[in-house]
Amino acid sequence: MSRVSVEYKDHIAHVTLTRGEKMNALDDAMFNAILSAGQEVAASDARAVVLSGQGGNFCAGLDMASLAKYANNNPSEWLMTRSHGDANDLQELALTWRRVPVPVICAIEGVAYGGGLQIALGADIRIAHPDSKLAVLEMKWGIIPDMGAMYMLPHLVGSDVIRLLTYTARPVGAQQAADWGLVTKLSDDPLTEATAIAEDIASKSPSGIRAAKRVIDFAESHSRAETLMEESVEQVELIGKPDQMEVIAAQMQGRKPVFK
C-alpha cells in the first residue's frame, strides 16, 4: 500500500504521508516511501515543497511493531552504517528535506511525535494548527531521538528547551512550541497557509531561492568569514543572469515574472 503521495502543481511538489488510519506512523514501507519522495523531489524542477500528513495528523512517530523489530535486529549494524553521506537511513528521513534544494514547508495538524517531529524539523518552515501537539517522545521508550534532532534542534531552540523536551518526553501545545521557536507560526488551516507560502516562494527567482537555501544551510555550520565569502560566491552567480534580469524586467513592466 502506498505510504506517500507526490503531486506537482504550479511548480510546487505536494508530498503527503498517506497512512492516515495509523496516524501516519512510521514503518518500513513508510521509511522507504519518504526517502523515495525526498529523492524524487530533489531531482525535480519544483520550486517549493509542501509536506503534510493525511487524516488529521502529521505523524505519530515509529509504530510499535517497528520499534520492537528494530530493538531485536542488531541495532549497531543499521544505526552505525552511513548510508546517505553523513547519515544513516533513519536520519535521512528528516535530513532528506534539508538536502532538497528548494524550500520545504511542513503543515502540522494533530500530532508530530518522535520521528514525526524530527521529519518536520527537516523542513525549512513549520506551520502548525493551534490544537496540534509536538513531542520529542523517544525517552518514553528509553531511547534518545536519533533522526537528526540533535543536529537540527540547536538551530531552533535553546539548550534548556532541548533538555526539557528530551528528558521528559512530554507533548507540548502548538502555542508553546511557537513561543520556543519549534514551529514558525500557527494557522487554523496549516495546509492552506503552507501552500500559500509555497506559491509565494515559487513566484520568486528559482536560482535565487536555491542559492538562498544553500547559503542559509552553509551559515549554520561555518564561520563568519566562510559565510561572508559564500554569500559573495553565490551572489556572483545571480547578478545579471537570466532569472535576475527577468525579475527586474517584470518589476519595471508591472507584471509577474516568467522564468524559463
N, C-alpha and C positions, 0 to 999 in steps of 0.2 A: 504494500500500500504506500502511496506517495506520502512523504512527510513534509515536503516543502514545495511550494509553487513559486515560479518565477515568471512574471509577466512584464512586458515592456510597453510603455505608453508615453508619448510625448517626451522621449529621451530620458524617462525615469524607469528604473528597474524596481518593480514591486515584489519583494521577497516575503512570503508568508509562511509561517510554521503552520502546518495543516493537521496536526494531531489534536484537534480541539477537544475531542471527547476524553482525552487524557491530560488536559491542561497543558498540552504541548510538551509533556515530559520527555526527557532525552533517553532514547535507547539507541542501539547500534544503527538502525535504519535512519533515525533522525541525525545521528552524528554524520553519517555518510552523505545524507541529503544536504545538510548545512554546508559541509566542506565543498561539495559539488556546486552548490548555488553560489558560494563565495568565489570560487574559481571561474565559474561561468560569467558572473557579473564583472569580475575584474578584467576579463578578456573582451568584454562588450564595449560598445561605444556609448553606453549610458552616461549621463552627465550627473546623476544623483541616484541614490538608492533609498527606498522606504522599506524598513524592516519591521514586521509586525507578527502578531500571533492570532490564530483563528479561535473563535468560540469564547471570547470574553477574557482570555488570559494571554499574557505574553509567553511565559514558560515557567513551569513549576520546578525545573531542575531535573537531576538524574532520577529516573524512575527506580522503584525499589528492586525490581528484578535485575536491572543493570548494575545497581550498587552491589548486590550480592554476588553477581557474576564476576565483577572486577576484583572484589575482595579475595576471591578464590582462584584467581587466574594469573599468578606470578606478577604482581603489580610492578616489581622493579623492571621487568623487561619492557612493558609497554609505556611506563611513565618515563623511563630514562632515555628511551630512543628519541633522538631529534629527527623527526620525520619531515618537518617543514622548516628548514633553515635552523632557526634557534628555538623552535617549539616542537612539542610532541603533538599527537593527534588531538588530545583534549584541549590543549592550549590554543591550537589553531582554530577551534570552533569560535573563539572570541577574536583572536588576532587576525583571522581572515578578513574581518571588516575593517581593520586598520590597514591591511595590505591592499584592499580595494582602492584604486587611485582617485576615486571621487567621493564626495561626502556621503555618509550613511546616516540617515535619520531614523531613530528607533521609536516606534509608538508603543507605549506600555499601558496595557489595561490589566485589571485583575492582579495577578501576582507575577513578580520576576524574582524567583528564589534561586539561590545556589548557582548552579551552572547557567540558569536562565538570566540571572542578574549579570553574570560575567560576560555572556554573549552581548547583552545590552551595553555593557561598558565598552565593548569594542566599537560601538557606533561613535560618530563624531558628535551627535546631538541626541538627547533623550527627551521625549515629550511624554508625560505621564498623566493619567487620569487622576483627579483628586482622591478618588477612593482606592487607588491601587496601593499595593504593598510590596516592599522590596526587602530582601534579606540575604546576608552572607550566611547561608544556612548550614554550611558544611560541619561546623562544630557540633551540631545536633547529632551527627553520626560519628563523632570522634575523629574527624579528619579536618584538614585545612583547605581553603579554596586553592585550587590548583589548575585553573584555566586562564591564568594570566592576571588575575585580580591584583596580585601583589605588585605587578608592574603598573597596572592602569590606575588603581585607586589613589596612589600618592600624587598623581597629577590632578586629582579632582577634590579630595577632601583632606583634612588634617590627620596627623598620625593618631590623635586620640579618638577620632571618629572611626578610623580603620580598626583600631583595637577594640572599641566598644562593639562594633558590628561583628567582628570576627570572634571575639571571646564569648559573646552571649548568644549569637545566632538569633537574636530577636528580630522579628519583622518590624519595619518602621513604615509609617504612613508616607504618602507622597509629599505632603507639605513639609514634613521634617526632612525628607530626602532632598527636596528642592532647597531648603534653607542651608543644608550642609554642602550642596553642590553636587550631589549624587545624580540628580536629574537636572535638566536645563530649564524646563518650565512646565507648568501644569496646563491642562486643557480638558474641557468637558468632552471633547471629541479628538483624542490624540491622533488617530489615523488621518482625519481631515486636516488637522494642523500640520502634521508631518508631511503630508502630500503638498500642502501649500508652500511650506518651506522648500521642499524639493523642487517644486515648479519655479520658485524664485531663483534658486541656485541654477537650475537648468537653463534659465534665460540669460545667464552671465557667460562671459568668455570661457569656453571649455578648457583651453590651455591655461588660462589664468586661474581657474578654480583648481585644476590639478596641481599647478605649481604652488598654490596657497596651502593645499593639504600636505604636500611634500615638505614645505618649509616649516609648517607647524609641527609635524612629526619630528623633523630634524631638530628643532629647537628644544624639544622635550628631553633630548639625551645628549646634547652637545654644549660646548662652552659658548660664552658670549661672542668671542672672536670668531669662532667657527660659524655661528649662526649669522652674524653680520655678513660674513663672506658669502654664505649660502644665499642670503637674500639677494645680494648683488648678482651672483651667478644666475639665479632664476630670473631676475628682472631683465637681464641682458637678452634672455631667450624670449621675452614677451614684447618688449618695446619695439614698435614698428613692424611687428609680424602681423599676418592676416587677421587673426582674431582681434587683436587690439585695434587695428585700423578699422575693422568693421564696427567695433564698439563706438569709436569716435565718429564715424560716418553716420551711424544710427542716431547718436546723440545730436549731431548737428542738423539732421534731417527730421528729427522728431518722430522716429519710427522704432519698431523693435528690431534688434539686430538679427541677421540671418547668418548663421555660421555654417561653413562647409566642412 
